[in-house]
């Protein structure tokens, strides 16, 4: 199908905006933060607090979302998308509110360190540390320590997938799910057909993905490491159930779906959903794009069911 008309209108509004890969990092970050003003107001939360914990590289900021209702709630640790370089707790505030209210869970959003100041695997180490801290402090957060899930979009989906791998290999806490929203799962080379089909014209471009990877890795050889490219992991058995969301007009479409298929082949219960007409990052537009609303509702439904099965 063609690009969704509501997505096309948003893309057209961005005509003339400099491409991310042409900008200095600081300017690219400012450009992404400016998107917040275009987003729909997030749902009201019962409580949103920030706190700092001791992370592997120093103080690590978390933003904790508690929905209405009585706990203990399930617990979701969320890693924001960024291309490993951009975005923040603020750019993904609405997404976390939608997940917390839609799933009925406490969401802990992690302000992990970004490249190029902090290259691979520094951000990943923050994500693992935050997940372990959240599990250990779940009761204090009003959450159930036996009901824990990781989630993330784009590069944050990479962080969630790798955190699940590391927890399997390096020890606890037990996870009952992983929500991977149009995740980065592999290096840009050799790439997949969607890298060619959707290389330009739909928001995220191949050139920008190459820019992100260049900033994230110290050396391209690190792309062989499954903690950088989880699609290259030899063994995906023993991982928690997965929800893998892809978008039709996304350079990352195929690698997201391939990761989901490899999880299935390894015996991991996995749902793979491709949203027609959507582009990379479309969940920013919940409340403005009907397809984004539907996708968020389906994602939350899957997470609720996964938590119920784990009880």
Secondary structure, DSSP 8 states (H G I E B T S, - for coil): ----HHHHHHHHHTTTS--GGGS-HHHHHHHHHGGGGGS------SEEEEEEEEETTEEEEEEEEE-SS-S-EEEEEEE---TTTS--TTTTHHHHHHHHHHHTEEEEEE----TTTS-TTHHHHHHHHHHHHHHHTTTTTTEEEEEEEEEEETHHHHHHHHHHHHHHHH-----SEEEEES---S-SSS--HHHHHTSSSSSS-HHHHHHHHHHH-SSGGGGGSTTT-GGG-S--TT---EEEEEEEE-TTHHHHHHHHHHHHHTT--EEEEEEEEEETTGGGGTTT-HHHHHHHHHHHHHHHHHHHHH-
